[in-house]
Amino acid sequence: MLRYPKSGALLRELFVRLAAEIPWRQESIILYGKCHMQPRLLCWMGDPECAYRYSGILHKPQPWHPLVSGIRAHVEALAGARFNCVLLNHYRDGQDSMGFHADDEPELGAQPVIASLSLGAARAMHLRHRRDRALPTQKLVLADGDLLVMRGNSQCDWKHAIPKSRKALGPRINLTFRLIRFPSLT
C-alpha cells in the first residue's frame, strides 16, 4: 500500500472537485436476466482509443479531465507504470458497492498493473482467492489517500469487491488506472 503525496486538505479538495466536475453516470446492467442500475456512479476516462468492455457494456472514454490527468502523473510515478485510462467510481454512501470481480479483460493483457487511488471515506475491500475457496476472504481497509497497486498474478489469482455496509459511511471516490494494450472493437 502506498500513500498519495498530498496532505489531508489537498485530498479533500481533490475529492470535492472530482465530485463536482466529473460527468458521472449510473449505468444499467443485466444480472440473471433482469435489468438493474449499477450501485454506484462511474465515469470511464482515457485516451481516445481506450474503449473498454465489461459487464456487457462498451465504455467509450471521456477525454482526460485536467485534474485527473495530473493525478495520473503522480500515480504513474508512484506505481512505476504507465496508464492510458481510468475508471472513476463514486460511492455515495455505504449502500453503493461493487461485486466480486477481477480486472482480467483480454485488452488489459495477462498480468495487468491496476493502480487504485481512494479519496474520501474509508471502505473495506474484500479479496478472495479465485480457485482455493479454503483460503479465508481478506479485508483491506482503503482510507483517504491510499494507493493500492495490484500487479503480477493478482487479477489471475484473486477477485476483489467493495461490499455494501450497514454502517453510515460518507462518500468515496476511487480511481482505478489501467493500461489498455489491445483496444476493444467498437
C-alpha positions as CSV (number, residue, x, y, z in Angstrom):
1,M,0.0,0.0,0.0
2,L,1.3,3.4,-1.0
3,R,0.2,6.9,0.1
4,Y,-0.7,9.6,-2.5
5,P,1.7,12.5,-1.8
6,K,-0.9,15.1,-0.7
7,S,-2.0,16.4,2.6
8,G,-5.5,15.9,4.1
9,A,-6.7,19.4,2.9
10,L,-5.4,18.8,-0.6
11,L,-7.0,15.3,-0.7
12,R,-10.3,16.8,0.4
13,E,-10.0,19.4,-2.4
14,L,-9.4,16.7,-4.9
15,F,-12.5,14.8,-3.7
16,V,-14.7,17.9,-3.8
17,R,-13.6,18.9,-7.3
18,L,-13.9,15.4,-8.7
19,A,-17.4,15.0,-7.2
20,A,-18.5,18.3,-8.8
21,E,-16.6,18.3,-12.2
22,I,-16.6,14.7,-13.4
23,P,-19.5,13.7,-15.7
24,W,-20.8,10.9,-13.5
25,R,-23.3,8.3,-14.9
26,Q,-25.3,5.5,-13.5
27,E,-25.4,2.6,-16.0
28,S,-27.9,-0.2,-16.1
29,I,-26.6,-3.8,-16.3
30,I,-28.3,-7.2,-16.8
31,L,-27.9,-9.6,-13.9
32,Y,-29.6,-13.0,-14.1
33,G,-31.8,-11.8,-16.9
34,K,-33.0,-8.7,-15.0
35,C,-32.0,-5.0,-15.6
36,H,-30.6,-3.2,-12.6
37,M,-28.9,0.1,-12.1
38,Q,-25.3,-0.2,-11.1
39,P,-25.0,0.6,-7.3
40,R,-22.6,3.5,-7.8
41,L,-21.8,6.3,-10.2
42,L,-19.0,6.0,-12.7
43,C,-17.0,7.7,-15.4
44,W,-14.7,6.0,-17.9
45,M,-11.9,8.4,-19.0
46,G,-8.8,7.9,-21.1
47,D,-7.0,8.2,-24.4
48,P,-9.4,8.2,-27.5
49,E,-8.6,4.6,-28.5
50,C,-9.3,3.2,-25.0
51,A,-12.8,1.8,-25.3
52,Y,-13.3,-0.8,-22.6
53,R,-16.0,-3.6,-22.4
54,Y,-17.0,-5.1,-19.1
55,S,-20.3,-6.3,-17.7
56,G,-21.6,-6.3,-21.3
57,I,-21.3,-2.6,-21.6
58,L,-18.9,-0.8,-24.1
59,H,-17.5,2.2,-22.3
60,K,-16.1,4.9,-24.7
61,P,-13.7,7.2,-22.9
62,Q,-14.4,10.7,-21.8
63,P,-11.4,13.0,-22.6
64,W,-8.9,13.4,-19.8
65,H,-10.1,16.0,-17.2
66,P,-7.0,18.2,-16.4
67,L,-7.3,17.3,-12.7
68,V,-7.4,13.6,-13.4
69,S,-4.5,13.9,-15.8
70,G,-2.4,15.5,-13.0
71,I,-3.4,12.7,-10.6
72,R,-2.4,10.1,-13.3
73,A,1.1,11.6,-13.5
74,H,1.5,11.2,-9.7
75,V,0.1,7.7,-9.7
76,E,2.3,6.6,-12.6
77,A,5.4,7.8,-10.7
78,L,4.4,6.0,-7.5
79,A,3.4,2.8,-9.3
80,G,6.3,2.7,-11.7
81,A,3.8,2.0,-14.6
82,R,2.2,3.9,-17.5
83,F,-1.6,4.2,-17.7
84,N,-3.8,5.3,-20.6
85,C,-7.3,5.1,-18.9
86,V,-9.1,5.3,-15.6
87,L,-12.4,4.1,-14.2
88,L,-13.7,6.6,-11.7
89,N,-16.3,5.1,-9.2
90,H,-18.3,7.4,-6.9
91,Y,-19.7,5.5,-3.9
92,R,-22.2,7.9,-2.4
93,D,-22.8,6.0,0.8
94,G,-22.5,2.5,2.4
95,Q,-25.2,1.2,0.1
96,D,-23.2,1.8,-3.1
97,S,-21.0,-1.2,-3.9
98,M,-19.0,-3.3,-6.4
99,G,-19.4,-7.0,-6.5
100,F,-16.6,-9.6,-6.7
101,H,-14.7,-9.4,-9.9
102,A,-11.2,-9.4,-11.4
103,D,-9.8,-6.9,-13.9
104,D,-8.9,-9.6,-16.3
105,E,-10.4,-8.5,-19.6
106,P,-8.2,-9.5,-22.6
107,E,-7.4,-5.9,-23.6
108,L,-5.5,-5.5,-20.3
109,G,-3.0,-8.2,-21.0
110,A,-2.1,-11.3,-19.0
111,Q,-0.6,-9.5,-15.9
112,P,-2.1,-6.0,-15.8
113,V,-1.0,-3.3,-13.4
114,I,-4.0,-1.7,-11.8
115,A,-3.4,1.3,-9.5
116,S,-6.4,2.1,-7.3
117,L,-6.5,5.5,-5.5
118,S,-9.1,6.1,-2.8
119,L,-10.4,9.5,-1.8
120,G,-12.9,10.3,0.9
121,A,-14.4,7.9,3.4
122,A,-12.6,4.7,4.2
123,R,-14.1,1.5,2.8
124,A,-13.2,-2.2,3.1
125,M,-12.1,-4.1,0.0
126,H,-12.6,-7.8,0.2
127,L,-10.3,-10.2,-1.6
128,R,-10.9,-13.9,-2.2
129,H,-8.9,-16.4,-4.0
130,R,-10.3,-17.5,-7.3
131,R,-9.6,-21.2,-7.0
132,D,-8.7,-22.0,-3.4
133,R,-12.0,-21.4,-1.6
134,A,-10.4,-22.8,1.6
135,L,-8.5,-19.5,1.9
136,P,-10.4,-17.0,4.0
137,T,-11.6,-13.8,2.5
138,Q,-9.1,-11.0,3.2
139,K,-10.3,-7.5,4.2
140,L,-8.2,-4.4,3.4
141,V,-9.4,-1.0,4.6
142,L,-8.7,1.7,2.0
143,A,-8.5,5.1,3.5
144,D,-8.3,8.6,2.1
145,G,-5.2,8.9,0.0
146,D,-4.4,5.2,-0.1
147,L,-3.0,3.9,-3.3
148,L,-3.2,0.1,-3.9
149,V,-1.2,-1.2,-6.8
150,M,-2.2,-4.7,-8.0
151,R,0.3,-6.4,-10.4
152,G,1.6,-9.8,-11.4
153,N,-0.9,-12.6,-10.9
154,S,-3.2,-10.6,-8.7
155,Q,-6.0,-10.4,-11.2
156,C,-5.5,-14.1,-12.3
157,D,-5.5,-15.4,-8.7
158,W,-7.8,-13.1,-6.8
159,K,-11.2,-11.4,-7.0
160,H,-12.0,-8.2,-5.2
161,A,-15.1,-6.3,-4.1
162,I,-16.3,-3.2,-2.3
163,P,-19.4,-4.7,-0.4
164,K,-22.4,-2.8,0.9
165,S,-22.1,-1.7,4.5
166,R,-24.8,-1.3,7.2
167,K,-22.7,1.4,8.8
168,A,-23.4,5.0,7.9
169,L,-20.5,5.8,5.6
170,G,-19.5,9.0,3.9
171,P,-18.9,9.3,0.2
172,R,-15.8,7.8,-1.5
173,I,-14.3,8.3,-4.9
174,N,-12.0,5.6,-6.3
175,L,-9.8,6.0,-9.4
176,T,-8.6,2.7,-10.9
177,F,-5.9,3.4,-13.5
178,R,-5.1,0.8,-16.2
179,L,-3.2,0.3,-19.5
180,I,-5.3,-0.9,-22.4
181,R,-2.9,-2.9,-24.6
182,F,-5.4,-4.2,-27.1
183,P,-8.3,-1.8,-27.7
184,S,-11.8,-3.3,-27.8
185,L,-13.7,-3.5,-31.1
186,T,-16.4,-0.8,-31.0
